[in-house]
Amino acid sequence: MRTIKLKKDPLKLLNDVLKHLKASPELGIFKCVQCGMCSSVCPAAKRTDYDPKEMLGRVLQDDETVVDDDTIWYCFSCYTCNSVCPSGNNACEVNQILRQMAIDKGDVQRIESFTPYGDSFMKKGIGTIPEKYYEDMVSDSGPECMNIKMDIQNIRSSLGLGNYILPDDAVNEIDLILKNSGFMERIEMIKGCKK
């Protein structure tokens, strides 16, 4: 006679997703009927192997390997799936939680290149394109993009917009928020996990 071992908690992954800090109270994953509306409108599903319906199904089936699946990184985070779901579910939000779980496990290679954005946010209080990416920016968009970057304050003034450089007290306040929220610690953890 063969004995089948049941998992201690057959809904562990699902419960972990629902308890996650990023999970909104109205996250309707239990209401998912696997209709496929999310996949039918998903731009990532049209261009990659990512399938939000399959991802949600795997979470509902407690398939913890979904956290290690490369396809969770293909989601564009556009929330189109949420806009058409008849159950009001949010595959995009679930996907973002799975990504955070992957990062918590040390899977940071895909996002390590984004840490300079975090660094600039910590230094200036706003997101800016780090110098590390200027060469790529010129290669992708042409040299005129650097002219815009260098003349941004004059361009903003001509449009009637204020200074985008934050005053020191605002930067210090943002710095305090980033420290207390764990953002800085998270950036350092990601940098420390380079492989």
Buried (B, 14 or more C-beta within 10 A) or exposed (E): EEEEEEEEEEBEBBEBBBEBEEBEEEBBBEEBEEBBBBBBBBBBBEEBEBBBBBBBBBBBEBBBEBBEBEBBBBBBEEEBBBEEBEBEBBBBBBBBBBBBBBBEEEBBEEBBEEBBBBBBBBEBBEEBBBEEEEEEBBEEEEEEBBEEBEEBEEEEEEEEEEEEEBEEEEBEEBBEEBEEEEBBEBBEBBEEBEE
